Amino acid sequence: MIARLLKELPFECPPDLIEKGRVLDNFSVATRYANGHAEGPPFEHYGPLQSGDALRHAGEILDFVRHQMA
């Protein structure tokens, strides 16, 4: 959903940000539902590396959109 929203912005979004949106999209369902993974609960599949990447990607997307809206 994030990648699609970035593509639908009324201004050009860099392709690398759309890819980062896709990474964030992959966290959406799998982390919210106990049966999002074939084996084990979500917290066993994600750690500091994934969390750090997700926060950086989200921050970059927010910075870009805020800059465009300014």
C-alpha positions in Angstrom: 0.0 0.0 0.0 2.8 2.4 0.7 4.5 1.8 -2.6 1.2 2.4 -4.4 0.5 5.6 -2.5 4.0 6.9 -3.5 3.3 6.1 -7.1 0.0 8.0 -7.0 1.5 11.2 -5.6 0.9 14.3 -7.7 4.7 14.7 -8.0 7.5 12.4 -9.1 8.7 10.0 -6.4 12.3 8.5 -6.8 12.2 4.8 -7.6 14.4 3.9 -4.6 11.8 5.4 -2.3 9.1 3.3 -4.0 11.3 0.2 -3.4 11.6 1.2 0.3 7.9 1.5 0.4 7.6 -2.1 -0.9 9.9 -3.3 1.9 7.6 -1.6 4.5 4.5 -3.1 2.8 6.0 -6.6 3.4 6.0 -5.9 7.2 2.3 -4.9 7.3 0.4 -8.2 7.4 3.1 -10.5 8.6 3.9 -8.6 11.7 0.3 -7.8 12.7 -1.2 -11.3 12.6 -0.2 -14.4 14.6 -0.6 -16.6 11.6 1.3 -14.3 9.2 4.2 -16.8 9.1 4.1 -20.5 8.5 6.0 -21.2 11.7 6.2 -19.2 14.9 4.9 -15.9 16.0 5.9 -12.6 14.3 8.4 -11.5 17.0 10.5 -14.6 16.2 11.0 -13.5 12.6 12.1 -9.8 13.1 14.9 -8.2 15.1 17.0 -5.1 15.4 18.2 -5.3 11.8 14.8 -5.3 10.2 13.4 -2.7 12.7 16.3 -0.4 12.0 15.9 -0.7 8.2 12.1 -0.2 8.5 12.6 3.0 10.6 15.2 4.4 8.2 13.0 3.7 5.2 9.9 5.2 6.8 11.9 8.3 7.8 13.3 8.8 4.3 9.8 8.5 2.8 8.4 11.0 5.4 11.2 13.5 4.8 10.7 13.3 1.0 6.9 13.9 1.3 7.3 16.7 3.8 9.8 18.4 1.6 7.5 18.1 -1.4 4.6 19.5 0.6 6.5 22.5 2.0 
